[in-house]
Amino acid sequence: MNTEQSSEQSTYPSKPLTRFITDKANCWQLKEYQDLGGYDGFKRALTVSRAAVLDEIKASNLRGRGGAGFPTGLKWSFVPQGDDAPHPKYLIVNADEMEPGAFKDRLLLEKTPHQIIEGLLIGGYTLDADIGYIFIRGDYYSAIQHIEIALQECYDNNLLGKDILGSGFNFEIHIHTSAGRYICGEETALINALEGKRAIPRAKPPFPQVAGLWGKPTIVNNVETFCNLPHILNFGADWFKSLGRFKDAGTKIFGVSGRVKNPGLWELPMGTPIGEIIEHYAGGMSDGYKLKGYLPGGGSTDFLLAKHFDTPMDYDEIGKQRSRMGTGTIIVLDDKYCPVAMVLNLVKFFAQESCGWCTPCRDGLPWAAVLLEKIEQGKGELADIKQLEDLCKFAAPGNTFCALAPGAVEPLQSALNYFRDDFEKHITQKSCPYCEPIHSETTHD
C-alpha cells in the first residue's frame, strides 16, 4: 500500500496510542476523536484493496501486544479469502485483562474506545469480516459504559452497520462482558466462553483463523494490537517501524507497580531499556526501599534483577534473559517484601484460575501453593524446594494443554534461582525472615 507521507516527519505522532487522550473530560467521544484525526486511518483503508491493507500491516512488523508477540499481519494472512471463503468471519478484541499487575488495556478502553472500534473496522475490512466482538472484563464498568456509547455513536453516524460510509462494506460490533476467568486470555478458551461453553482451550489444529467462533474463521487480538492499526494506515509502515528503539516496531504502553515513587503507565518506544522505565519514568524505588527484583511483563513472567536494566523492552531481547515481555507491565519486588510470599500469592491465583483441563495445571499448581505456604509458615523442609523445582519442570511448555501453567511457574522457577537463600532461610530459621517476630510476653504501663 502506498501511503502518502509528508516530508516533515516531525508532524507525525511519537505517541500514537495516547494521542487521542486529552484533558477534556469527553475526549473518548466521537466528535473529539474525529477532531484529532480519528477514523482517518479507516477512511484511508477504504480507498485501497484489502490485500494492500494487509501488506501494509505485514510491512509494519506489528507484533501482537497481548504477550505472545506473534506478527499480526502473518496471523491475519491465514484467514481464508476469496469468493469461496466461509462466512460469517469474526474479529474479537481480547479486553479480558486478568493478568496480575496489568492495567494497560483499561486506559485505552476507558479513554479511547473509538480507537479500538476503528482498529476493528480496519481489521474487518481487511479480512472481509462480518462481525466484531469486544470481549471485556466484566468489572471494567466505566470502560463498558464508554464503549456502549461509542458504538451507538458509530451506528448513528454510519460508521457501523450496512454500507459504511457508502463503501459497500458491512460490519457490526457487539460487547460481551466476561464472567471473569484468567483462562479466557487463551484465545480458544475465550472463543468457547463466547459460545456459552466452559472456558477451556481447544486442541489446535484447526486454528481459529480457519475454524474459530462457531466453526468460522476468527481472529483474536489484544486491545493494544487493534489500537495500533489506525496509525499504521494513517502514517505508514516505515513511520511505525521508525518509532522502535531496537528491533521491534512501534510504541507500547508500559507500566510499573510496586514500591516505586511514581507508579503508572507511559507510552514509550518499543525497545526502551527496563532500567529507564523503572528509574526515570517510575522515579526509582520509594525512599527507604531497595530493588530486589521485578517481573518485567506481569505476574506470569520470570524475575529479572538490576543487572538486567540495560535489556531493551523487546520481545526477543527479554527472551535472551530467560524471561518474557508479556504485557509490559513491570511488578517491582522491594527488599522488605518476602519473595516467597509474593510467589505464593501469584501461584494461589493461578491455581484458582486453572480450568482443570490438564494434570500439571489442575494438580500441580495447587500442590505448589501448599508447599510454598508450608515454607512461608516456617514448616518447610529442604526437600520441598526440590519438589517445587520438579513441579516447574512438569508444568514446562510442551507438558501442558495451554500456556497457563508454564506462565504460572515462571515467577516460581526464577525466584528459586535468584532468591534461593530466602527459601532456605525460611526453612532453617523456621519462620519468615521478613516478618516481625511475635513476642508472647506483653508489658503494661
N, C-alpha and C positions, 0 to 999 in steps of 0.2 A: 504494500500500500504506500503510495506516495503522499506524504503528509507535508503540507505547506508549512515551512518554518521561517520565522523571522530571523534575520541575521543578528538581531540583538538577543543573544542567549540570556542576557541578564533579565529580560522581561519574562522569562519562564519561571514558574514557581519552584523554589527549592524545597518546599514542604507541601507537596500537593495534597496529601491526605487530610491535612488540617487547615487548608487554605479557605475552606468554607466556614470554619468556626470563627465567629466574630464576637464582639462584646454585646451584640444585640441579643436580647432575650429570645427573639423568634428567628434566630439565624438558621434554624432547622426547617423553616417553612419554604414553600415553593418560590415565592417572589424573591426572597432574599437569596436563595440558592441560584436562581436564574440571573439575578443581577450580578453575581460574581462569576458567571460563565457556566452555570450548571446546565446540563443536558446538551451542551455544545459538542461534547465527545460522541454522544449518541447520534446527534444530527449528522455529524461528520461520517459516522459509520454507515448511515443510511444512504450516503451518496456513492458508496463503492460496493463491490461484491462481498459476499460473505467470506469467500476464500481470501480476499485481500485483507479483511479484518483479522482473520485467523493468522495469516502470515505476519501481520504487524505484531500480534501478541506473542507469537513464537520468537520473532526477532528481538523483542524487548527483554527476553530472558527473565520474565516474571516467574518467580517460584512461589508455590503455594505458601501462604502465611499462616496456615493452621498448625504447623510444627514439622511436617514431613519434608517440606521444601521441594516437592515434585514440580517440574516445569509445567506451568499452566497450559501453554499452547500445545505441548505434547500430549497432555492428558485430554485436552479437548479434541485433538485430532483423531482419537479413537471412536468418536461418536459417528455412527453411520450417517452419510449424507446422500443426497440424490433423490430422485422421484420415488424410488422403491424403498426408501428408509422408513422404518416404522414410526408411527405417531400414536399418541402424543409423545413429545420429548419433554423432559423435565430438567429444570435447574433448581438447585437447592442451596440456599445460604446457610451454612452451619454457624448459627449465632447462639449455640448452646454452650456458652463459655463456663465450663465447670472445672477447668484446670486450677488446682490450688495456686494462688499467687497471681493469677491472670485477671486483668481488668481492662485490657486494651480495647477489646471489641465494644465494651459498654460505652466508651467515649464516642465511638463512631455511630453506634446505634442510637444514642440519645441526641447527639449534636448534628449528625449529617445523614439522616435516614434517606434523603433524596440521592445522596451519593451511592448508597447501596442499591437503591432502585435503578439508578442509571446504569450501574455495573451489571445488574441483572438484565436490563433491556439490551445492552450491548451483547451480553452472552447469549440472550435469547435470539437476537437477530443473527449472530454469527453462526449458531448451530441450528438455525431454523427450528427452534424450540417453541413450545406452545404455552407452557405453564411454569411459573416460578413459585417456590415456597421459601419463606423465611422461617426457619426452624429455630425458635428463640427460647432462651432460658425463661421459665415461667415467672420468676421473681424479678425480672427486669421490667418493672411496671412502667416507669417513665418512658423507657425505650419503646415498649409495645404501644403505648398511647401515641407517641410521636410518629411511629411507623404507620399506625392506622390512619392518622390524619394525613400523612404524606401520601399514602396510597389513594385516599379519596381525592386529594388534590390532583393527582395524576389522572385518575379516571375522569374528573371534571374538566380537564384540560387536554383530553385526547392524547395523553402520554401513556396510557394503558387502555387495553380493550381492543376493539376492532379497528382496522385500518389506521394505525397510529400515525398521526401527522400526515395522513394521506399517502403513506408509503405502501399500503397493502399488507403490512406486517401486523399480525395479530398476536397479542401476548397478554396474559393475565397473571397476577401475583396474589398469593394468599399467605396469611400468617398462620403458623402452627406453634402454639405455646407448648413447650416441653414439660413433661411431668417431672423432669429433673433427675437425670441419671448420667453419671460421668461416661458410661459406656457409649452414650449417643455421640461422643466425639469420634467414634469409629464410624465411617460413612455408611457401611452396610447395616450396622445396628441402628443408626439414625433412620435409614430407609425403612427398616422393619417397624420402628416406632411410629413413623409417619403413616404406615399402612394399618396401624392399630394392633400390631403384633408385639410379642415380647421383644424387648430390645437386646438382641443377641447378634453377633457378627454372622455373616453369611460366608459360605465357602466360595472361594474365587479360584479359577474362573467359574461362571461368567462374571466379568467385571461390570460394575454399574453403568459404564459408558455404553455397554451393549444391552444389558438386561438389568435394570435397576428398579426404580419405583414402579410397582405393578407390572414388572417384566418389560418395561420400556426403557429406551436409552435415557440415562440420567447422569448429570454432573453434580457433584457436591464440592463446594469450595468454601473457604473461610470468609468471614466478613471483610477482612482486610484485603484479601485477594481481589474480591469484586470491586472494592473501592479504588483500586489502582487503575482499573480499566478505563474510566472516563479520561484520565490524564494521559495515558498511553495513546489513546485515539486523538486527543487534542494536540499533544506536543511531540509525539513521535517516539519510536523505539530508541533512536540514538540519544535523545534527551534523557529518556528514562535510564538507560544504561550509564549515562554520564553522572547520575546522581550518586551511585555507589562509590565507596572509598576503597573497595577491594575488588573481589571477583563478582560478587552478587550485585544485581542491578536494583536501582530504586531506593526508596526510603522505607523505614519501618517505624512503627510506634513501639518504643522500648519503655520498660517500666522498672522501677526499683521499689521494693518494700522491705521493711525491717528497720533496724536501729541506724538509720541514716538521717542526716539533718534535713533533707528535702525529698521525701518520698513522693513519687508521682509518675507521670507519663511524659514522654518527649518524642516528637517525630524527628528522627535522625537518619543520616545516610546509612545504608547497609555497609557493614564493614567498620563501623565506629568501634574503636577498641573498648573492651569491657571496663578497663580502668578509668577511661574518660567518662563513661556513663556513671559509674559509681562515685568517682572523686569529684568530677566537675558538675555534672547535672544534678546528681543526688546530694552533692555537698559533702561527701565523705561521711565517716562514722560520727554518730552523735557524741557529744562530749562525755568522756568517761568510759567509752567503749572502743574496743579494737576489733578489727575484722578477723574472723576465724576462717570463714569460707562462705560460699554462696552457690545457689543453684541458678545457672545462667538463663534457663528457659522455663521456669515454673517448677511445680512440685515433682514432676516425673523426669527430671534430668539429673545427671551426675554432678556432685560437688566439684567446684574448682576453687583455687586458692589465689592469694595475692600475686603469686609468681606467674599466674596466667593473665595478668592485667593487660598485657600487650596483645593478647589474642583478639583479632577483629571479630565483631559480631557478624559472622559469615558462616553459612551452613557447613561448608567443608572444613574451614579452619577450626571451628569449635569441635568438629568431629575428630580432628587430629589430636585434640587434647582429651579424647575419650569421654566427651560429653556431647550434648546437643543444644542447638539454639532454641528449639521448641517454640514457645510463644514469645520469647524475647523479653519476658518479664522476670527480672532478677529478684531472688529472695535472698537477703543477706542474713548470715548467721554471725552473731557477735560473740565475743569471748566470754560473756557472762551467762550465755544460754546453753543449756545442755544439748549437745548434738544427738545423744541417744533419745532424749525426749522429743526432739524435733523430728527425727526419723520415725519414731514410734507414732507420732501424731499423723504423719503422712501415710504410713503403712496401714494404720487403722482406717483412714479414709478410703484408701484403695481397696482394702479387704471388704469394706461395706459396699463399695460401688461395683465390685465384681459381678458380672452377670451369671457366674456359676457354670459356664458352658464347658470349661476345661479344668482338669485336675490341678495343675500347677498354680492356677489363679484361685480357684474355688477353695482349695485346701491349703495351698502353700502360703498365701498371704495372711490368712487368719493365724496360722501357726507361727509365722514370723512375728506377728503382733504379740502373741503370747510370750515368745522368747524375749522380745525386746522389753515388754512390760516386766517380766521377771528380772531382767538385768537392771532396769531403771529403779526397781524397788529394792535393789541390793540383795536379791536372792539368786542371782545368776551364777553359772559355773563357766569355766573356760571352754568346756565342751559346747556350750551354747553358741559361742562365736563360730565354731566350726560348722554347727548346724545351719547357722544363718548364711554362711558362705556357700554351703551346699544348696540351700534354698534359692540363692541368687542364680546359681548355675541351672537348676531345674526350671527356673522361670525365664531363662535367657531366650532371645529371639530364635525362632525355629522350634521351640518346645511348647509353644502355646498357640491358641487359635487366633489371637489378635495381639496387639501391642500393649494392652493394658498392663498385664503382669510384668513384661520386660521393663516398661516405664516405671512401674511401681517399685521395682527393686533397684533402680538406678541410684536414688539417694542413699539407699542402704548399702549397696556394694561399694560405693565411693566413700561413704562415711567409715566403713570398716577398713578401707585403705588409708585414708588421710587422718582419721581420728581414732585409730585403734587403741591408743593409750587411754582414751576416755572410756571406752568399753571395758578395758581391763581394770581400770581403777574402780569402776562400779562394782566389779566382781571381787577384787582383792580387799577393798575397803568396806564392802557390804553396804554401800549407800551411794547415793548420787553425789559426786564431789561438787556439784554446782548448787546443791540445796543447803540452806542454813540448817545447822544441827538443831534438833528439837530437844530441849532440856526438860527432864522430868521434874526437876525441882523448881519451885517458884518462890519468889521473895515478896514480902509485903512491907509497905512503908509503915 
